[in-house]
Amino acid sequence: MRVLGVDPGLTRCGVGVVEGVAGRPLTMLGVGVVRTPADAETGPRLVAIEQGIEHWLDEHRPGLVAVERVFSQHNVRTVMGTAQASAVAILCASRRGIPVALHTPSEVKAAVTGSGRADKAQVGAMVTRLLRLSAPPKPADAADALALAICHIWRAPAQNRLQQAVAAQRAMKGRTA
Amino acid sequence: MRVLGVDPGLTRCGVGVVEGVAGRPLTMLGVGVVRTPADAETGPRLVAIEQGIEHWLDEHRPGLVAVERVFSQHNVRTVMGTAQASAVAILCASRRGIPVALHTPSEVKAAVTGSGRADKAQVGAMVTRLLRLSAPPKPADAADALALAICHIWRAPAQNRLQQAVAAQRAMKGRTA
C-alpha cells in the first residue's frame, strides 16, 4: 500500500509518501513541501499547489491520497486557505481516480503517538522513529504529511474490517427480511 | 466587459454570465447551476464542479470571473463545502490566466439593491429588472451568480479609479522622495 499524505495549506502544503502494510516496518519514499508566496493572490497560489500535487502524483503513483480533514479553527482566514488547498489536493487525486481518505488531526496524532493531543515535537519524533529516519522531517507540515500517510496505513485494516462487518450485517438483514 | 459570476457551493454552484459596462444596460448571456449529489464523496463532487466551470468558461470565454468571497458562517460544514467549491472555480479561471475578483455577499447585495442586508427575493427582483428578464432566475444561487457579475461590472470603474489614484500617489512620492 503506497499512500501520499497531504497536510493542506496555502503557504506550506506538506506532502509525504509512505509504503507498507499494518504490522510491518514502513518505508518513506519521499517528503517535501509545496510552498506558495503569502503575498500572491489566491488564484496563482492554487494553481501552484495543483502543479505541486500533480508532480508528486506523477512521481510516486500512490494507491491512495490521505488528506487532513479540515475543521473550524479560531483563525477563519487560515481555515479558508486550508480548505481551499485541501480542495485542490482532493481534486487532483479524484481526477485520476485515486481514492481519497480524510483523517482528523487528532486521529493522526493518536495513530502515531497514542495520544490525540500530542504536540508537533512528539509527532515529529514518532514519525522519525517509525520511518527510521536520521532526523525529524522539517518543517512540521512535512512531518504531519508523513504522519497522515502512516495513520491511513494503520487504520485501513480496521476500517476495512468495519466495512466488511457492516456489509455482512446488511446481507444478513436482506436474507431475513 | 464579460463577467462570469460564480456563487460557490457543493450541492448547487450558481453560474451566470453578464456583459456590459457601468452606466449602460447590461445583457445576460447565460445562467445556470452546476449541481452535484449531496450523498456523493467530496472528490467526485469537486471533479464535477471543475467540469461544469470548465464548460462555462469554454462556452462564454469571460474576461473575468467574479466569485463570492467565503466568510465564516454558523454552519461549519456548509462553509467548508463553499470554500472548496470556490477554490475549484478560482483554480479553473487562474489556470487559464483569467483574472478573478472576490466580492462579499453584502457588497453584492448593496450593489444591486442599495442595501447590504437585502433578502434573496429582493436580489432576485433587482437582477430580473436590471437584466430585463421575464422572471427571476431560479434557483436563488443562479440569481446570486448574476448579481455577482453585475456587482463586479459596476464596481470595477470605482476600483480602477482607486487603483489609479494609489498608483499616482506612489509615483508622486517616488518623485519627491
Interface residues (C-beta under 8 A of the other chain):
Chain A: E41 T42 G43 P44 L46 V47 E50 V70 F71 S72 V76 V79 M80 A83 Q84 A85 S86 A87 V88 I90 L91 A93 S94 R95 P99 V100 L102
Chain B: E41 T42 G43 P44 L46 V47 E50 V70 F71 S72 V76 V79 M80 A83 Q84 A85 S86 A87 V88 I90 L91 A93 S94 R95 P99 V100 L102
